[in-house]
Amino acid sequence: MCVQNSSATWPRLRRLGHLGLSVLAEEQNLACRTLSLKNGDRFADIGWNANADGAVFIHGAVAWLDCSIRSEVPAGDHAIILLAIHALRAEPERAPLVFHGSRFRQLVAV
């Protein structure tokens, strides 16, 4: 994953033993916008749960990955975070949320 160097959240997350990554579903664009806010309680109206290792997962996502950090690689104004995946759960029949070119898009089967 990539993290902006100016992130105020990443310094806190990098100290955790496990990180939960949730791939949001295509109908979760409001949740995506809420979770990306810079101020306030981002999780106030978001359903979530944590596993025994403390990894947090968003309800309604199409995939969940329980990870730990392997290494960080500087990449300009971001860092590339290489993760070890300890567990994975997915619902492949559901479409993921895609954000590309500064807007939400849908995947189309060809």
Secondary structure by P-SEA (a helix, b strand, c coil): cccccccaaaaaaaaccbbbbbbccccaaaaaaaaacccccccccccccccccccccccccccccccccccccccccbbbbbbbbcbbbbccccccccccccbbbbbbcc
